[in-house]
Amino acid sequence: MFTGSIVALVTPFRNGGINYETLELLFEHHKKGGTDAILLSGTTGEAPTLSFDEKLELFSFGKKKTDIPIIAGTGNYNTAETIELTKKAEEIGVDGALVITPYYNKPTQKGLYAHFKTVAESVKIPIIIYNVPGRTGVSISFETVAELSGIPNIVGIKEASGSLKQCFAIKRKASRDFIILSGDDALTIPIMSCGGRGVISVTANIVPGLVKQMVDAYKNGESDKAMGLHYKLLPLTETMFIETNPIPVKTGLKLMGYDVGPFRLPLIEPSENSLKKIESELKEIGVL
């Protein structure tokens, strides 16, 4: 469940709350597309704007309404709150948790190790580390990752540092079964060439089937097919980041007819130029 094409799902809103009708439609969209697992309450799901209770409701709904494995985004900058949410998610029955490196307070490498170790030892479910220094202001080193990989239920990392050198180093130093997942759609195939096992994808919100085909092709040794799909998806992927994620991807789903509702502040609607670009790329990829 922690390899292949994993979608970082958007959170649809309506009337100040979560739109569960649309969420169920999105689950069906990913069932048809062959998505291997669904991440709820990640960056793309506007996690910083979700309340503690909304996150729990989201995880519970996911476990009830789809048989696709559910990964819960439970991390923040506060270790105690991360533990509390991860424990509650485990009680709900989620299949694993994605825990981001604490942001804003910029801990040391020893602090990062202590954070992830303490969280992991508080639960039994699998934990995936999320390294995205462009958003958090701190990057977890490959040495720290390797040390953490010795903790039985820390099973992998979502790598969004943009550094292939980091991925190679993790693959070389971490435990043999440790899973590396791309956290950057544009680098999925390069990271898989470093020993990565798949992607936690933004682009898969729009075209789950194509992302699944690309990842599976590379896993099956069909590198030419995988690269062809990579280049086919690249313009769409680049468009998904012309403004802050998840503004473009949520706008794209809205154009496709999904009632994903408004953004929560401080995120706002895209500019007119961005909207035209998103619409153009959706037509080009064949979903409009």
CORGIQUI-V900217 format. One line per field, one symbol per residue. ss: DSSP state (A for helix, B for strand, O for the rest). burial: # if it has 16 or more other C-alpha atoms within 10 Angstrom, else .. Layout:
BEGIN
ss: ???
burial: ???
END
This chain:
BEGIN
ss: OOOBBBBBOOOOBBOOBBOAAAAAAAAAAAAAAOOOBBBBOOOOOOAAAOOAAAAAAAAAAAAAAOOOBBBBBOOOOOAAAAAAAAAAAAAAOOOBBBBBOOOOOOOOAAAAAAAAAAAAAOOOOBBBBBBOAAAAOOOOOAAAAAAAOOOOOBBBBBBOOOOAAAAAAAAAAOOOOOBBBBOOAAAAAAAAAOOOOBBBBOAAAOOAAAAAAAAAAAAOOOAAAAAAAAAAAAAAAAAOOOOOOOAAAAAAAAAOOOOOOOOOOOOOOOOAAAAAAAAAAAAAAOOO
burial: .############....###.##..##.###.###############.##....######.##....##########....#########.############..##.#..##.###.##..#.#########..#.###.#.###.##...##########.#.######.###..############.#############################...#..##.##..##.##.##....#########.#..######.....##...##.###.##......
END
